[in-house]
Amino acid sequence: MDRRRRLAILTAFLCAIVATGTIFRMRERSEAQKSASAAPPAAFSRIVDLGHALGPDNPAWPGDDKPFEAVENASFEKDGYFTRKFTSLEHFGTHLDAPAHFIKGAWTVDQIPTERLYGPAVVLDVQVDSRANADYLLSTEKITQWEARHGRIPHGSIVVMRTGWAERWPDTARYRNMDAAKLMHFPGYSVEAVKVLIDRGVYGLTIDTLSVDYGPSKDFPVHHISHGAGLFHVENLADLSALPESGAYLVVAPIKLEGGSGGPARVFALLP
Ligand SMILES: [Zn+2]
C-alpha cells in the first residue's frame, strides 16, 4: 500500500467518524425538538370550544332512532332545585370513538390513557377540496404539504381534518347529504393518509363530519385501521375556523363511561 492510498483510507475513516457524530447530534436535536413541540404550552392566548351542545336536534347517524332524550327529574317548583335525566347513544353529537368501538378487547373510553387525550393539533385544511367534492378523501399530499410548511408531524399529535362541514350543522339533511339511494356524501380520511399518520405516531383523528370514514363508506376501513393501532376519533366537531394549521393544542375530554365504546366529549383548543 503506497502512502497516497494509506492517506486516502485514513481520510475516509476520519470523515466517517465525523459524519457519525453529526448524525448522532442531529438525531438528538430532532428528539429534543419533537418533545418541545409536543409539550403542553406554558401560555396560550385564548381557549376555543370545538364541540356542539348535546341535544335532541343534533344530526344522528341514519337508523339511530331516539338517540337522545332529556327529561326533568327535579324542578324548582316541586323540589326547590333542578336536575334532569338524560339518555344518549354513545356515538351521538360531538363524541369520541374509543378503540373498543371496532376492536374487541381494545381500550374502552374510560381506559384510554390520559396522556393520549391532549396534544398538538395538526390541522389539515381541506375546505376547498370538500366544497368541490363531497366525497373527498384526505390525500397523503396534504400531509406532505403540511410537513413542508411546519416540519414533521410530532409524535403524540391529534389530527384535525377541517372540511368546513360544521357549517351545515344542525340541518340533518344537509349534514348527512344523502342521495336517492340513501348513500351519504361527506368527506373523510383515506386509508393511505391514515397509514402515514399512524407512522408519525399520532394519538387521535378528529373531523367536523359524522364519521372519519367518508359518507359512502360501507365497511369503515379507517375505523378498523386506526382503532387497531390504538387511536381514538372525535367526530362531529364544531366550527374549526379559529385553529391555525400548527401551534394550537387540543384537550379532549370524553365522558368517563365505564366500559363504553365511546361517548360525548368536550374538546378545547388552546390557541398560541
Ligand atoms: Zn363514533
Boltz pocket constraint, residues with backbone or C-beta under 6 A from the ligand:
constraints:
  - pocket:
      binder: B
      contacts: [[A, 91], [A, 92], [A, 95], [A, 96], [A, 97], [A, 210], [A, 235], [A, 262]]
      max_distance: 6.0
